[in-house]
Amino acid sequence: MAAEAAVTTIVPTSSGSEWLARYSSSLMGVFGTPQRVLVRGAGCLVWDADGKEYLDLLGGIAVNALGHAHPFVTSVISSQLATLGHVSNFFTSPTQIALAEKLLELSKAPAGSKVFFTNSGTEANEAAFKLARRNSGSPAGGAEGGKPRTRIIALEGAFHGRTMGALALTAKEAYRTPFEPVPGGVEHIPFGDIEALRNAVDDTVAAVFLEPIQGEAGVRPLPAGYLKAAREFTAEAGALLILDEVQTGIARTGKWLASEDAGIVPDAITLAKGLGGGFPIGALVTFGEKTSSLLSAGQHGTTFGGNPVATAAALATLHAIESQQVMDHVRVVGEHVRQALAAVDGVTEVRGEGLLIGFDLDADVAPAAVTAALDAGFIINSPGPRTIRLAPPLILTTEQADRFLAALPAILQTAKDAQ
């Protein structure tokens, strides 16, 4: 009887307002009041507890790479869970090994490269932070007693997560100040300024952390040549170049990695979000034997990271992306959306690549536009007062995108009228 009673509490028969009342009395308020109570999804569509349909143009913030309830991914997860759900990291599983090999292949990692699995992007960046701390000795080839590497460089506008190490890398003061002192040694330099980077990187720097496109800052791509310059400066100084591809990786920009076109080999990358197609998983990929040996047995760990179900979900997601030519689709639909957005009255700038898109408005109405869009049946996001972010499932069709584009002028007018 107890089991039956527990099941009845999750059957979505209550209204949205009833569920939200229960939410406010049982969950911490760190996310504020949820906008809706969602109960079902299929492809790029979701439905709330009151039966209203929405076109999901945020994809769980770039997580639901193949949309909701993708039949192949869900079947693989179900099959794996029915076979082997969890083992501790005293053991491994075929899916864990196969996924590590696949990520090394997709990232074109050289011999000696390795993978560490986590549950999220912030945990991947936390592992990368510890990797950076291990690059702490005197400069290679330097004299005895040379200066230790105690500095880590990140950019203004950076968002790398909210756990303490990742938070130290994150630039936004509102996130950092309530939890100070955060781990020390991190310096934030001006975004996209190659000369500032040149001046900051010397033989006291352990690592430079970069997002190829800053998502939380409003979808801001690094300028052309910046990553190449960063690789040059860090290599000369003996510092690690660590690329945060948590939001930009796994076909989001129409490539496996947003940094591919830069023509560089970083020392490490971090992945998460779309990797599991909605199932929680992240990864730190280290490039080459020297970097991969910085963290040794016992220096880091995880209970759930790389478990059989999560790695099976990621393998299924990667297979579907490859076999269904999803990246070609992402490039075509993304270009269509960006061109159409540029022609919308009230849109002042459009940025991004693939299906990671940000656009600025001519007034501080982005939060009101999110509300108006939700009322009109579209899920979008506002990372700033004038900025809208789109990160839909990678399977978004042109027809679905056009539904939003046709509705956008009215959404923006409603937002302005509400001010």
Protein Blocks (a to p, Z undefined) as FASTA:
>chain_A
ZZmmmmmmmpcfbcfklmmmmmmmmpccklopafbdcfbdehjbccdfkopacddfklnn
omlmnoghifklmmmmmmmmmmombdcfkbccfklmmmmmmmmmmnopaehiacdddfbf
klmmmmmmmmmmmmmcccehiaehiacdfbdcddehiafbjbfklmmmpmblklmmmmcc
cdehiacddehilklmmmmpcckbfbdcddfbafknoopaddehklmmmmmmmmmnopac
dddfklmgghlnopablklmnopacfbdcdefjlnoopacdddddehjklmmmpcghiac
cfkgopaklmmmmmmmmmmmmmnommmmmmmmmmmmmmmmmmpghiabdcdehjbdcddd
fbdfklmmmmmmmmnopacddfbfkbccddddfkbcfklmmmmmmmmmmmmmmmmmmZZ
